[in-house]
Amino acid sequence: MKLKELGEFGLIDKIKAQFSEAIPENIEGIGDDCAVIHQEGKDSLLITTDLLVENVHFLRNDITPFELGYKSLAVNISDVAAMGGTPRYAFLSIALPSDLEGPWLKSFFDGIYELGKKHGILLLGGDTTKSLQGVVINVALIGEAPAQQIKRRSQARVGDLICLTDTIGDSGAGLDVILKKRTRGPLEDRLVKRHYLPRPHVEEGNWLSQRNAINAMMDVSDGIDSDLKRIMEQSSCGVKIDLEMLPLSQDLKLYSQKNNLSPLELAASSGEDYCLLFTLKPELLESTLESFEKEFFRSFFVIGEVIEDKKFEYYFQGQVTHLKKIGFDHFK
């Protein structure tokens, strides 16, 4: 079977099957946003890593070096946030063309430095090498979390409400601007910034992780169409999503209308919004929402529920419907 037929998640499943038996009981490996190493008498360690490749994840002639450095760290911070952790230590491995100019390099590292400083992250090492074909960036990040507060994809329960900490689809619209080379005005510039400068929801992740009302949690990286399937697989459940309840920004609505696109399709299938997706005990919705609004001066959004049947259902105006576009997969 070719890799494009197997797909990204099929590949991950094969790797997991080969290596998972050797993992001891105090370590959680492949299957969540981070690996977890439990330590007796101490907070557990959360470890994640992400790879960014030129012309696959970004176009160097479009993204600024500052934005690229920022995003390289941000996507890892989001993984730690998704499990209720606090990011601590980063390692950077990078392959660079030898003709890169000094100002580009300074701006790139400024992006990493500024976001790292905001979250108290220390860059402790890594590796550098020459690249013959574009920039390749890999960041590994270590975070910490009390073991009892770690949230996992596997903890969803039938009847849970499915929620989001922010609007979705803006990053996908920004990517549409980039790839289709659309004329950029203020609207397009804002959407591109949402794609290049995502905000990891660390504070929200810490807050949610401390509440027994929250069961499963992960970040929105590949789009809810793909990300919810990871929760389904890990929690052995199904999901029912009401497309009319998806939180959409005014910018996404305006952009979609302007370019004859479906804002709901963009919101459900495009990724890299890096807000948090979580499941919530329904009887605790009102109290949790009230407390969240007091803490963050805004609401979170209920978009569906966890069901017993192991199927993924979209509803629109009370009727089952289907998306034309599915979530992101690197190899398809």
N, C-alpha and C positions, 0 to 999 in steps of 0.2 A: 504493500500500500504506500502510495506517495504521500509526502508530508502535507501537501495541499488538500488531500482527501482526509487524512487523519485529523488535521486541524491542531490549533494551539493547545486546546484543552485535552484532546486525545493524546497528544505527546506528553503533556504533564501527567496524565493518568498512567501512562506506560512507565515513565521515570519513577513515579511514586510506587508502583507495584514492585519494581525491581529493588528499590532501596529502603522501603519503609520497615521491613522486618528487622533490620539491624538497629533501629532507633530505640534507645532505652525508654523506660516509662516516664522519666522526668523531663523528656524532651518531646515537643510536638513539632513535626516536620511539615512536609508539603501538604497543602490543602487550605491554607488560610492566607490572610494578608501578610502575616509575619510568621516565622518560626518562633517557638517559645522554648526557652530553657529555664526550668524552675530551679530555684536556689533555696536551700533550707535556711529559714530565718531571714531571708532577704526578698526584695522585690524580684519578680521574674524578669528575665531579659527578653526583649522582642527584637528580632533580627529580620531585616528585609533588604532587598536589593533590586534596582531597576536599571535597565540598559536603554540608552538613547543613541540611535544610529542616524547619521546624516542621510537625507533623502528617503528615510523610512519613517522616522519620528519627527523630523524637522527639516526645513529648507534653510540653509545657512544664509542665503541671499535675502531672506525675508525676516527671520527672527534676529533680534539684536543679541550680541553676546551676553549682555546683562540678563536679558530674558531667558536665554538658554541656560546660564548658570543657575539662575533662580529656579527654573522649572525642574532642572536635574535633581535638585535637592527637594523641591516641593512634593514631587510625586512619591518620594520615599517617606517624607514626613506624614503624608496622608495615610500611608499604610499603617504606621504606628498609631496614628489617631484613631483609625478604624477599629483597633483592638483595645482602645481606652488607655493607651500608653502615653508617656512623655518622651520625646526624642532626646538623645544625649550625645552620641558620638558618631561621626561620619568618616567614611573612607572613600576616596575618589581614585578611580583608575580611568585613565584617559589616553586615547590615541589621537595624535594631532598631525596634520600635514606640516612639514617643516617650513613652509613659506608663510605661515600665519604671522601677522604683525603683532608687535608688542601691545598696542592699544586694544586690539581685539582680546588678547589674553587677559589684560588687566580688567577689562569690563566683564568678561566671563567670570573671573574669580570674585569680582565685586558683587555679582549677583548671588553667588553662593554665600559670600561673607555676610551680606546684608540680611538674607533670610535666616541664615544660621545664627546670627547675633540676636535676631528677634526672638528665636526659640531657645537660646542658650545652648546651641549645639557646637561641639568642638570638632574640628577637622583634625584627625589624628594620623593620617597617612594615606597610602594608596600606591599607585604605580603610574608611570608615564612611559609612553613609547611613541615611535613614529608611525604614522598612518600613510599608506599610499593612495587611499581612496576615501577621503572625507574624515570628519570628526566622529569619534566613537566615545561615548561617556558611560561609565558605570559607577553608580553611587551605592555603597552599602551603608546602612544606618542601623545603629543599635539604640533601642529605647528601653524604658523600664515601666513596669506596672505591677501593682499588688496582684498576686495570683488570683485572689477571689473576685477581682474586678474586671479581669480580662473577658472581653466579649468575642465570640466566635461565630463563624458562618453556620455552624452546626447546631445552634441553640434555638432556632425558630420552633415555635409550637403551633399546632393547629388552633385557629381562632385568633392568633396574633394579628394586629393591624400592621401594615407595611407603611413605613414613614420615610421622609426625606428631610434633611436639615436645611435645604435651600432649593432654589429653582434649578431646573436642568435644561440642557439644550443650547445654552449660550456658547459653550465651547465648541460644540458641533457646528453651530452657525459660523463661528469664527474660522473654523477649519474650512468651511465651505467658501468663505471669502478668499482664503489663501489659495486653495487648490483651483478655484475657478477664476482666479485673478480678477475679481470684481472690483469696480471702481470704489475707492474708499472715501467715505465721508465720515462724519462724527459717529454715526450709528455703526458702521462697519469697523471703525477703529476700536470702539468699545468692545465689540464682540471678539475681535482678534486679541485684545488684551486679556479677555476672559480665558482665551485658549492658551496664551503664552504665560500668563501670570496667575495661575490658579491659587486660591487660598486654602491651604490645608485646615480642616476644621478640628484643630487640636483641642481647643477649649471646650467645644461641644462634645467631642469624643470623651474627654475626661469627665465631664458632667454626666453624660449619659451612662458611662460605665459604672458610676457609683449608685445607680438606681436599679433596684430589683424589678422594676417595671419593664426594663429593657432586656430582651432575650438575645437575638442574633444582631450582629452589626458588621458592616463592611463599608468600604468607600466606593464611590461611583467612578470607576476608571474605564471600563469597557462599554458603558451604557447599561441602563437597568435591564434591558432585554437580555444581555449576557450575564450581568452580575446577579440578577435574581435566580438565574439557573444554577449558579454556584451555591446559593443558599438552598435551593431545592435539592441539589445533589447531596450536600453535606448534612442537611436536616431531614432528608427523606420525606419531603412534603410537596405540595403544589402551591401555586400562587394565583390569585385573581386580582387583576389590575383594572381600575376604572380610568380609562384614558382622559376622561373629562376632569379628573381630579389631579392630573399632573400639574405641578407648579411651573408656570411659564412666565418669564419676564416680559415686560412691555417691549424691550428691545427685540426679543426673539419673535414676538408676534408681528412687529413692524417689519422686520427683515423678511420673515416668511411671506407676508402679504406682498411686499415689494418684489420678491423673486419667485412668486408662485410656488412656494414650498409648503409642506405640511408641518406646522410647528409641533404637532403631536408626534409625528414620525421622527423628527429631529430630536425631540426630548427623550423619546423612549429608546432610540437605537444608537445615538451618538454618545461617545464617552468623554472622559477627561474633564468632567465638571468637578470632581474631587470633593463633593459634599458627602455626607454620610447617609447610608441606607440602613435602616434598623427596623426590627420588629418589636412590637409593644403589646403588653397584656391589655386587652380592650377595656377591662374594668378600671384600669388606672389611666386611661386617656385624659380625662378632664383634669385630674390633679397634676399629671406630668406636664401637660400643655400649659397649665397656669404657671407652674414653677419655671418652666423653660422660658416663657415670655417675660417673667420677672427678672430672670438671669441675663437674657440676651436681647431683650427689648424687641423681639420679633417672634414669629410663630415657626413651628415645624409643620409639615404637611402630611396628611394621611392620603395614601394613593391606592390602597387595596387591602387584601387580607390573605393570610396563610390558610390553605385548605388541605383536607386530608388526601384527596385524589392527587396523584403525582402527575399533574398536568399544569401547563401554563396557559391561562386564559386572559385575554384582553376583552374588556367590555367598552362599548361606546353607545350612549343613549339606551342603556339597558340590554343591548344585544351583543352577543359574542362577535368579535371582529378579529382581523389579522393585520399585521404590519407588512408592508411591502419590503421594508428594509429591516435587517436583523442587526444584532449587536456586533461589535468588532471582534475579529479573530485574525491574528497576525498572518496566518498561513493560507487564508481563504480569500 
